Amino acid sequence: MAYIQFPEDFKWGVATAAYQIEGAVRQGGRGPSIWDTFSHTPGKVLNGDNGDVACDSYHRYEEDIALMKELGVNVYRFSVSWPRIFPEGTGKVNKEGLAFYHRMVDKLLENGIEPMCTLYHWDLPQVLQDKGGWDNRETVEAFVAYSELIFKEFSGKIKSWLTINEPWCVSFLSNFIGAHAPGNQDLALAVNISHHLLLAHGKAVARFRDLDIPGKIGFAPNVTWLEPYSRDQEDVEACRRGMGWMVDWFLDPIFTGTYPAFMVDWFAANQAPLQIKDGDMEWIKQPVDFIGINYYESNVGRHNPQGGMLEVESVDMGYKKTDIGWFINAEGFYNVLTFIADKYGEIPIYITENGICINDGVEDGTVNDQRRIDYLKGHIAAVARSLKSGVNIKGYITWSLLDNFEWAEGYSKRFGIVHVNYRTLERTKKESFFWYQKVIGNSWLEV
Ligand SMILES: N#[N+]C[C@@H]1[C@@H](O)[C@H](O)[C@@H](O)[C@@H]2O[C@H]12
């Protein structure tokens, strides 16, 4: 049996997010978020599911941490629920909310698990949405004030910080495509929101530096790889637009202080002009200490004038698919990681999300999710290959520890290495849990 050994200091972890696992939405002083509103709006979430209970991790976090301890992870990536801290988005602080996260972080530290905190994982306080949400520049300032409070409150306990999770989803998926909260379908609005998210990120990083908070800070863009179906210029340019939309649009401003001109022009031609105020780009290009990369799938793309706003379509090349319909292609993971390293340099990278939707259920007390093991094996091998090619990857965090509320798909889609029975809330370790436990224990991959 051959092995791929990972570096001595390579970190292994699991990830979750507040709205997807906590539940207790009307307990502990929490205020409503846009996902409370969206999930309770008929037709928005499959089967009318919502995060009211989810995995009940607000009450069961000790059980979840015991699972992490058994798994042997070094890092736990979680998110703080902004409306659990500021029920009105700003102003009065909910001390019960802070106390909950102190209990959880203290329990992680007691168990030798490093907390990695995502400040924004999509649960914007509804009060702020009622004032325009991320389209309103006041929300940028509200995010900075929220971030400052959390920085100060957990300084010394939390040393790895992520400002915003998947700004492409927060802006374009949620305000142009409209599949996520708040469900707008307006490209110009989405472009403006994408800029405000980057501004919020940059200002929060600047505040983190000003406060001299110990630790490292980054953000977590979702990325993909689009392989041109042919070398025809039209196909190559169509794929460049697809990658530009999800990758360059969010990384260029932070690493170069400018947006990719070809995308600025494309949006302008689609009546969605980018509006930048003096000084914005200076804020946005605050240096980060690392990037979190969220990767799930890649596609083969080709030009199609009827292929939506970007005039690009995905070509089914017969790759295996996950139970949410995404193509499985670990080669794309390697391609996008090396693309990022080539374009943005030696910046340390954590894989902050990688995983697969496999909906296998419990049979005889276990879940035989071999397809998840195969996916994880192929993608962790792609990480090893990228490392060998010189990509500065510091850790791998799989999505997710638990099956959880999968946004507009509700509870129908399962990404966890631990199965959750949503009626009894019983956790059942899947075969992938034990496989990942072995990878972590050895910090090597059997190939
Ligand atoms: N879908 N899917 C799974 C996973 C989602 O559950 C996370 O909350 C997001 O950060 C990212 O989209 C990836």
PDBQT file of the ligand as one rigid body, heavy atoms in Angstrom, charges set to zero:
ROOT
HETATM    1  N1  LIG A 501     -24.031  23.322  -1.104  1.00  0.00    +0.000 NA
HETATM    2  N2  LIG A 501     -23.421  23.071  -0.298  1.00  0.00    +0.000 N 
HETATM    3  C1  LIG A 501     -22.597  22.699   0.766  1.00  0.00    +0.000 C 
HETATM    4  C2  LIG A 501     -21.915  23.938   1.421  1.00  0.00    +0.000 C 
HETATM    5  C3  LIG A 501     -22.913  24.759   2.235  1.00  0.00    +0.000 C 
HETATM    6  O1  LIG A 501     -23.610  23.935   3.147  1.00  0.00    +0.000 OA
HETATM    7  C4  LIG A 501     -22.074  25.803   2.969  1.00  0.00    +0.000 C 
HETATM    8  O2  LIG A 501     -22.852  26.533   3.908  1.00  0.00    +0.000 OA
HETATM    9  C5  LIG A 501     -21.498  26.812   1.973  1.00  0.00    +0.000 C 
HETATM   10  O3  LIG A 501     -20.466  27.542   2.609  1.00  0.00    +0.000 OA
HETATM   11  C6  LIG A 501     -20.984  26.137   0.686  1.00  0.00    +0.000 C 
HETATM   12  O4  LIG A 501     -21.932  25.746  -0.220  1.00  0.00    +0.000 OA
HETATM   13  C7  LIG A 501     -21.273  24.808   0.372  1.00  0.00    +0.000 C 
ENDROOT
TORSDOF 0
